[in-house]
Amino acid sequence: MLAEGPVLVGVDGSERSVDALAWAVGEAALRGAEVHAVVINDHPFRDGVVEEVVEGIADRFRGTDPATAISVKIARGRPAAELIRCSSHAQLVVLGARGRAAAAGMLRGSISTKVATHARCPVVVVHEHRESAGPVLVGVDDSPHGQQVLQFAFDVAAARRAELVVMQVWEAPGAEFSVVLAPPEELAEARGQAERSLGHQLAGWREKYPDVVVRRHTPRGHPVAALSEMAREAQLLVVGHRNRRGPLAALLLGSVASGVLHRARCPVAVLCADAQ
C-alpha cells in the first residue's frame, strides 16, 4: 500500500529539476497525493524572481494535470539538510540528478546523492524524464532491509501495472581479490545460493500481489554495473541503502546505491534502512 503525505520535489529552474517535477506529478497522480515543489533560496531579495520562475514551471503541469494540486514553497538553509528535514513529512522526495539555475545549483549531483542516502522517506532521483512502458527493476541482497525495498517496488509496480524484475547479483567468493577464474563447482554453488536466496526473499509476495508479473534475474557480476545495464529499459530502478561500512557489508549498501545513482539512466528510487 502506498504511503500518505505529499510528494516533495526539489525545483531550481534547471532542466533536470523540471524533469523531476514532471515525474513527480505523474507519480503523485498514481498515489492521489499533492505535489509540494520546494526551492531553497538564501537570498531574500531574489525571492520574487525565484518564485516567479518556479510558479511558471508549476503552471505548465497544473494545466496538463489539473487534478493534482501543486504548491510552491521557498525555504532557507543548506539544500541537502533542508530537503532531508522536509522528508520527514513526505511520502516521497523527487530530485533532479543535477541542476544549476534560479537557485544557484540547488540540485547538484552531490546534493541529490546526499539526500537520497539520508532522507527519512524514499527518494527518487530523475536523470531524464521519459515515457517508458518498461519494467520496474529492484535490486535485493538478502539483508533485513530487503523486505522494505520489495514492498516499495511491488507497490510501484502494482500502481503502474508494470512487470517487476527482481534482481540479485552474485559473484564467486573471493573473486574481488583474485584474477584466477573460480572453479566451475564454486561458480555453480554461488549461483545456486543466489537463486535460493532470491526465492526465499520472494516468499509470500505473489499472494499479496497476484496481479504483478514477477521475473527473477540472478546475474554474475558487480551490482552497480549489472543493475545499471539492466536499468536501460526500466522505468524505475529501486535499491536499498544503509549508512554502514565494513568488510561484510551486503551488496546494495553504501557505494552501490551511490553508484547506480550516477550510472543508471532511468529514475532511481533509494530507500534508506532507517527511513519511515
C-alpha positions in Angstrom: 0.0 0.0 0.0 1.3 3.4 -1.0 2.2 5.8 1.9 0.4 9.0 2.8 1.7 12.6 2.7 2.8 14.9 -0.2 5.2 14.1 -2.9 8.0 16.6 -2.3 10.1 17.7 -5.3 13.1 20.0 -5.3 13.0 22.6 -8.0 15.6 25.1 -9.0 14.5 26.1 -12.6 17.1 23.8 -14.2 16.2 21.3 -17.0 16.8 18.4 -14.7 14.6 19.8 -11.9 11.8 20.3 -14.5 12.2 16.6 -15.4 11.9 15.8 -11.7 8.7 17.8 -11.4 7.2 16.1 -14.4 8.0 12.7 -12.9 6.7 13.8 -9.5 3.4 15.0 -11.0 2.8 11.7 -12.7 3.7 9.7 -9.6 1.5 11.9 -7.4 -1.4 11.3 -9.7 -1.0 7.5 -9.2 -0.8 8.0 -5.5 -3.6 10.5 -5.2 -1.2 12.9 -3.5 -0.4 16.6 -3.6 2.9 17.9 -5.0 5.0 20.3 -2.9 7.6 22.0 -5.0 10.4 23.3 -2.8 13.0 25.8 -3.9 15.8 26.8 -1.5 16.9 30.4 -1.7 19.1 32.1 0.9 18.9 35.4 -0.8 15.6 37.0 0.2 16.0 39.8 -2.3 15.7 37.2 -5.1 12.6 35.6 -3.7 10.3 37.3 -6.2 12.3 36.2 -9.2 12.8 32.7 -7.9 9.1 32.3 -7.1 8.1 33.6 -10.5 10.3 31.1 -12.2 9.2 28.1 -10.2 5.5 29.1 -10.3 5.8 29.4 -14.1 7.2 25.9 -14.2 4.4 24.6 -11.9 1.7 26.2 -14.0 2.8 24.1 -17.0 2.0 21.0 -15.1 -1.2 22.4 -13.5 -2.5 22.8 -17.0 -1.8 19.3 -18.1 -3.0 17.6 -14.8 -5.5 19.9 -13.0 -6.5 17.0 -10.7 -3.1 17.1 -9.0 -2.5 20.0 -6.6 0.9 21.7 -6.9 2.1 24.2 -4.4 5.4 26.1 -4.3 7.4 26.9 -1.2 10.6 28.9 -0.8 12.8 27.6 2.0 16.1 28.7 3.6 19.1 26.8 4.6 21.6 24.3 3.2 19.8 22.5 0.3 20.6 18.9 1.4 19.9 19.4 5.1 16.6 21.2 4.4 15.4 18.6 2.0 16.3 15.8 4.4 14.4 17.7 7.1 11.4 18.1 4.9 11.5 14.4 4.0 10.1 13.5 7.5 6.7 14.9 6.4 6.6 13.5 2.9 5.8 10.1 1.4 8.4 10.6 -1.4 11.1 13.1 -2.3 11.9 13.6 -6.0 15.0 15.3 -7.2 16.8 16.0 -10.5 20.2 14.5 -10.9 21.8 17.9 -11.5 20.8 21.5 -11.7 22.2 25.0 -12.0 19.7 27.7 -12.4 17.4 30.0 -10.5 18.5 28.7 -7.1 22.3 28.6 -7.8 22.7 24.9 -8.3 20.4 23.7 -5.5 20.2 20.2 -7.0 23.8 19.4 -7.9 24.6 15.7 -8.2 26.3 15.6 -4.9 23.3 17.1 -3.1 20.8 14.7 -4.7 23.0 11.8 -3.7 23.3 13.0 -0.1 19.5 13.5 0.2 18.9 10.1 -1.4 21.1 8.3 1.1 20.0 10.2 4.3 16.3 11.0 3.8 13.5 9.8 6.1 11.4 8.6 3.2 12.1 7.1 -0.2 13.9 9.4 -2.7 13.7 9.2 -6.5 16.5 10.8 -8.5 15.5 11.6 -12.1 18.2 11.8 -14.7 15.8 12.5 -17.5 12.1 12.3 -17.8 11.0 9.7 -20.3 7.8 7.9 -21.0 8.5 4.2 -20.6 6.5 1.0 -20.6 9.5 -1.0 -19.3 9.6 -2.9 -16.1 10.2 -1.8 -12.5 13.6 -3.2 -11.5 14.5 -3.8 -7.9 17.9 -5.0 -6.6 18.0 -7.1 -3.4 20.7 -8.6 -1.4 19.1 -10.7 1.4 19.6 -8.0 4.0 16.8 -7.4 6.6 16.1 -4.1 4.8 15.3 -6.1 1.6 11.7 -6.7 2.5 11.0 -2.9 2.9 12.6 -2.4 -0.5 10.5 -5.2 -2.1 7.3 -3.6 -0.5 8.1 -0.3 -2.2 8.9 -2.0 -5.5 5.7 -4.1 -5.5 3.6 -1.1 -4.6 5.0 0.9 -7.5 4.7 -2.0 -10.0 1.1 -2.6 -9.0 0.2 1.1 -9.3 1.8 1.3 -12.7 0.6 -2.1 -13.8 4.2 -2.9 -14.7 6.2 -6.1 -14.7 8.6 -6.3 -11.7 12.1 -7.6 -12.3 13.7 -8.7 -9.0 17.5 -9.0 -9.3 20.2 -10.4 -7.1 23.7 -10.0 -8.3 26.3 -12.6 -7.3 30.0 -13.4 -7.5 32.1 -16.3 -6.5 33.6 -15.9 -3.0 36.9 -14.1 -3.1 36.6 -13.1 -6.7 37.3 -9.5 -5.9 40.7 -10.5 -4.5 41.9 -12.8 -7.3 42.4 -12.8 -11.0 42.2 -16.6 -11.2 38.8 -17.9 -12.5 36.9 -19.7 -9.8 36.3 -23.5 -10.4 33.0 -24.4 -12.1 31.7 -26.0 -9.0 32.3 -22.8 -6.9 30.5 -20.8 -9.6 27.6 -23.2 -9.7 27.3 -23.1 -5.9 27.4 -19.3 -5.8 24.8 -19.1 -8.5 22.6 -21.6 -6.6 22.9 -19.7 -3.4 21.8 -16.5 -5.1 18.8 -18.3 -6.7 17.8 -19.9 -3.4 18.2 -16.5 -1.6 16.0 -14.8 -4.1 13.4 -17.4 -3.8 13.4 -17.1 0.0 13.1 -13.3 -0.2 10.1 -13.5 -2.6 8.2 -16.0 -0.5 4.6 -14.7 0.1 4.8 -11.8 -2.2 2.9 -13.5 -5.1 -0.1 -14.0 -2.7 0.0 -10.3 -1.7 0.3 -9.0 -5.3 -1.3 -11.6 -7.5 -1.7 -9.1 -10.4 2.0 -8.2 -10.5 4.0 -10.2 -13.0 7.4 -11.0 -11.4 10.6 -12.0 -13.3 13.6 -13.2 -11.4 17.2 -12.5 -12.5 20.4 -13.6 -10.9 23.4 -12.4 -13.0 27.0 -12.7 -12.1 29.0 -9.5 -11.8 29.3 -6.3 -9.9 26.0 -4.9 -8.6 26.5 -1.3 -9.9 27.4 -2.4 -13.4 24.7 -5.2 -13.6 21.9 -3.1 -12.2 22.8 -0.1 -14.4 22.9 -2.2 -17.5 19.6 -3.9 -16.7 18.0 -0.5 -15.9 18.5 0.7 -19.5 15.0 -0.4 -20.4 13.4 0.0 -17.0 11.0 2.8 -16.0 12.4 2.8 -12.4 15.2 1.2 -10.5 14.7 0.6 -6.8 17.6 -0.1 -4.4 18.2 0.0 -0.6 20.8 1.8 1.4 22.3 1.5 4.9 24.7 4.0 6.3 27.1 1.4 7.4 30.6 0.2 6.4 32.6 -2.9 6.9 34.1 -5.9 5.2 30.9 -7.9 5.4 28.6 -5.2 4.1 25.8 -6.5 1.9 25.7 -5.9 -1.8 23.4 -3.0 -2.0 24.8 -0.9 0.8 26.5 2.5 0.5 28.6 2.6 -2.6 26.2 0.5 -4.7 23.3 2.8 -4.1 25.5 5.8 -4.8 27.0 4.1 -7.8 23.6 3.4 -9.6 22.6 7.0 -8.8 25.4 8.1 -11.0 25.3 5.4 -13.7 21.7 4.3 -14.2 19.9 6.5 -16.8 16.3 5.7 -15.6 14.9 7.2 -12.4 16.4 5.6 -9.3 14.5 5.1 -6.0 16.6 4.8 -2.9 15.2 3.6 0.4 17.3 4.2 3.5 17.2 1.4 6.1 16.3 3.9 8.9 13.6 5.7 6.8 10.0 5.7 7.8 
